[in-house]
Amino acid sequence: MTAPSIRKVSEREARQVAEAAREQDWRKPSFAKELFLGRFRLDLIHPHPTPAADDVRRGEKFLATLREFCETRIDGARIEREAKIPDETLKGLKDIGALGMKIDTKYGGLGLTQVYYNRALALAGSASPAIGALLSAHQSIGVPQPLKLFGTQEQKDAFLPRCARTDISAFLLTEPDVGSDPARLATAAVPDGDDYVLDGVKLWTTNGVVADLLVVMARVPASEGHKGGITAFVVEADSPGITVENRNAFMGLRGLENGVTRFHRVRVPAAHRIGPEGAGLKIALTTLNTGRLSLPAMCVGVGKWCLKIAREWSTAREQWGKSIAKHEAVGGKVSFIAATTFALEAVVDLSSQMADENRNDIRIEAALAKLYGSEMGWLMADDLVQIRGGRGFETADSLAARGERAVPAEQTLRDMRINRIFEGSTEIMHLLIAREAVDAHLSVAGDLIDPEKSLAEKGRAAARAGGFYARWLPKLVAGPGQLPRTYAEFGELAGHLRYVERSSRKLARSTFYAMSRWQGRMETKQGFLGRIVDIGAELFAMSAACVRAEHLRLTGEHGREAHQLADVFCRQSRIRVEELFDRLWANTDDLDRKIVSGVLGGSYTWLEEGVIDPSGDGPWIADATPGPSAKDNVRRPIG
């Protein structure tokens, strides 16, 4: 058998592949799922869950070790200047056990909880975002997490001790012509005796340049004895036939060890396959359920740093006789950074603690945290640049050269930009979360809007839907959010929780109305779905902020100040929510589609005249035809 060429896939087939990879069942309660259904289940998140004492002890001990390492052994300016993480820094991270933060102690790891793993990433990422990205890619989506969830005992015994102390891992899914549409995956894994033979090219392989172990997604062709489908493998990075053809360079994260990796007749033992054939995408998505929390955790770290710099700079800088922060135009930005950092930390800590307790299904919460963290983190970094003015646009080296403090605000803005694309772009996250948010509706009424279903199937679906909606819709009319004393134990924050409850029901009513109006065309209304998800993200963040503030008040840790931050955040968030609700029905979505058709059809090419295109020559998408590499191997293993 030979490797397949780039596959031509219909829209329906692509959706079917994505749907098959989803977790179909909801075996545990989900706060966010209920929120989208109009049911505000505060009991699922309040009282705020707390970590076990032993987890806290081990976590705090490692954070102290990591802080000392970051302060004395990481030179973030050097990493930015040289565009790579020095070998001695990587070796030092291995020595303190940073590669094994999430790996169980019985395999030589530290066995940290999700809460402390995220706090460690925020700390390391503040010293150097490239190091935060390396540690996250290794443990959140690299070899350790898939093996923890789906690996055999033999695989865990063989690979986890290596990942805990010595070996860096990478996750390889994306290809030059395959992004969020894995149905078109072209890298092949052809069975051959007790092995599989890999052929193909992988793009944007974070850690791929320095990795020792790879998780590779490849398509196994169906044949006798082989179910086939997209399948996950652990692959030794130094295997014959693997070539790292390019180390990619980016707008930000200059130290990121990200490359293009070619596989040519690479033999992988069948014993290195993770899970059964065809389970690769499900493994990847399940891994991301908690893996996505690492990115917003690092956004929390950025928010904390932005707040520190905004405070110190506003204290030093005066205009017209007073601190710049006391001018309302600047002060509003400082308030936004402070309140949003508090709320984002509340979202990440709450989601992480729920992940540790494993009582709730947090797939939507983690996705919302990633979406919300990446968007709000970018806004906070942008506001810091604006607060700093011209100095925000100036590089840290230039500031130092003329005698001022080397504040890398512009670097932070560049580094943060990728988060809106990493691990699912904002647009893809909107669609993924929207799919989960309407899952209950599709479960009972999906056959009604499926053109391929028979009349009999549609009839049965109508009966199911009638029963479901007869019970569900009346509950969306009124609720505890309309009673003035509900959630009184939260003090001045009670009104915000009542608003969340009312808005949750309004959100569910809006979703139902849209499904009734558009039916099968609902999936094409991506602007509407994105706003639905953004409303849910704001409501989740408000809930988390209030619960965290009350938890801090009860434990005596900055309770008064936490309530102030939560109150301001919720007031800011409510303004955004009301605007999003308005835009559900008052928008330019239909007009935008007409303009897009004109742009693609060439109606507006006259508007492009009068400029020079500085782009170079070459194809839009690089050739990824399987075959031997014609380039030097730029892999840089770390001893």
Sequence and secondary structure as in RCSB ss.txt:
>XXXX:A:sequence
MTAPSIRKVSEREARQVAEAAREQDWRKPSFAKELFLGRFRLDLIHPHPTPAADDVRRGEKFLATLREFCETRID
GARIEREAKIPDETLKGLKDIGALGMKIDTKYGGLGLTQVYYNRALALAGSASPAIGALLSAHQSIGVPQPLKLF
GTQEQKDAFLPRCARTDISAFLLTEPDVGSDPARLATAAVPDGDDYVLDGVKLWTTNGVVADLLVVMARVPASEG
HKGGITAFVVEADSPGITVENRNAFMGLRGLENGVTRFHRVRVPAAHRIGPEGAGLKIALTTLNTGRLSLPAMCV
GVGKWCLKIAREWSTAREQWGKSIAKHEAVGGKVSFIAATTFALEAVVDLSSQMADENRNDIRIEAALAKLYGSE
MGWLMADDLVQIRGGRGFETADSLAARGERAVPAEQTLRDMRINRIFEGSTEIMHLLIAREAVDAHLSVAGDLID
PEKSLAEKGRAAARAGGFYARWLPKLVAGPGQLPRTYAEFGELAGHLRYVERSSRKLARSTFYAMSRWQGRMETK
QGFLGRIVDIGAELFAMSAACVRAEHLRLTGEHGREAHQLADVFCRQSRIRVEELFDRLWANTDDLDRKIVSGVL
GGSYTWLEEGVIDPSGDGPWIADATPGPSAKDNVRRPIG
>XXXX:A:secstr
          HHHHHHHHHHHS     S  HHHHHHTT   GGGT S     HHHHHHHHHHHHHHHHHHHHH  
HHHHHHHTS  HHHHHHHHHTTGGGTTS GGGTS    HHHHHHHHHHHHHH HHHHHHHHIIIIISSHHHHHHH
  HHHHHHHHHHHHHT  EEEE  BTTBSS GGG   EEEEETTEEEEEEEEEEEETTTT SEEEEEEEE  BTT
B  EEEEEEEETT TTEEEEEE   SS TT  EEEEEEEEEEEEGGGEESSTT HHHHHHHHHHHHTTHHHHHHH
HHHHHHHHHHHHHHHH EETTEEGGGSHHHHHHHHHHHHHHHHHHHHHHHHHHHHHHT S  HHHHHHHHHHHHH
HHHHHHHHHHHHHTHHHHS HHHHHHTTS    HHHHHHHHHGGGTTTS HHHHHHHHHHHHTHHHHHHHGGGG 
TTS HHHHHHHHHHHHHHHHHHGGGGT  GGGSTTTTGGGGGGHHHHHHHHHHHHHHHHHHHHHHHHHGGGGGG 
HHHHHHHHHHHHHHHHHHHHHHHHHHHHHHTSSHHHHHHHHHHHHHHHHHHHHHHHHHHHSS HHHHHHHHHHHH
TTTTGGGGTT      SS SS     S   S        
